[in-house]
Amino acid sequence: SKGNHRHFMEKEIHEQPEVISHTLANYLDFSKGMIRAGAAPVDFSKVDRIAASACGTAYYAGLVGKYWFEHIARLPVDIDVASEFRYREMPLSKNSLALFVSQSGETADTLASLRYCKQQGLSIGTIVNVKESTMARESNTVFPTLAGPEVGVASTKAFTCQLSVLASLAVAAGKMRGTITDEEERRLVRELSEIPRYATQALKLEAQIEGISRELSQVKHVLYLGRGTSYPLALEGALKLKEISYIHAEGYAAGELKHGPIALIDESMPVIVIAPHDRWFEKTISNMQEAAARGGKIILITDEKGAAASTLKTWHTIVLPEMPEVITPIVYTLPIQMLAYHTAVFMGTDVDQPRNLAKSVTVE
Ligand code: M6R
């Protein structure tokens, strides 16, 4: 049931601190500050590449995972949407791990990609929420997300739990591959353990975000920008807004702005800039200034340090607490979800059952 929430989506957004905490506890031993023994039953020291695929929001989770695996474990990741992957006949090496991400475990294109990799003799790992699903059954290794049933068609808690698993696996892989020290493992585990606390703080921004959403519900188009791990979040933000509010939205890597989308910017275009004060911050902020110089109405999502460092007068600034870089993609997802949710509520759409969409896409 929805409890005292208006929609399942709202309930599922608010469940995140708890379900992320459950999911992380499956992979991390907080008291020892270590990856749980046996949590990642894959020998990542023998894996030389990850071939990943998924659809929609699960694909964006995989895209964040690519940044983590490559940075933390120095393990290259090829990732593609499953509808392309399945027909691409990509050459796969025997030492590749095939990795799939799916809430339902039934998505037709993802399942077909999994079967293709299996036929090629690869070991199959799947991050999946529904334990009894077809993908779970057909995988060599199942990495569960413990998000609980997700009812809203727009994926919310499944996404942040997928990210929690991916981050944990990247740390496990880094440990097995010797790219992080024991001390770095302890630090990363401690940082990941703090996600639920930061997620709870992010939820406290809801009243402000609802106010911004009221204004956003008046516009026709929205652009989302981000760099590094915030780039997939820009894509996810745009998907979330378009699927439930029907407002046209696009997500771009901030550096791509001047390669085309900047032509769209005028006084009627809100530009949502996702920019924690991380190693990409200065670059993203300079793209934000270019957008603002063309009249774009900037909504900056940043932290206290980022807000202080940026002198530009924005339309709105959403300020999160400062947090470790590795967890920003998970925590910054919450304001992005709330923005889409409240905008859709102002638009009066059917938030949990948006038009033309199904919760599980079992036909290609
Ligand atoms: O069940 P799956 O995770 O495999 O589903 C993948 C996509 O269909 C799904 O994430 C879709 O994009 C959602 N509507 C996004 O909110």
Residues whose N, C-alpha, C, O or C-beta is under 5 A from the ligand:
A	BS01	M6R	C55 G56 T57 A58 V101 S102 Q103 S104 G105 T107 V153 A154 S155 K359 V361
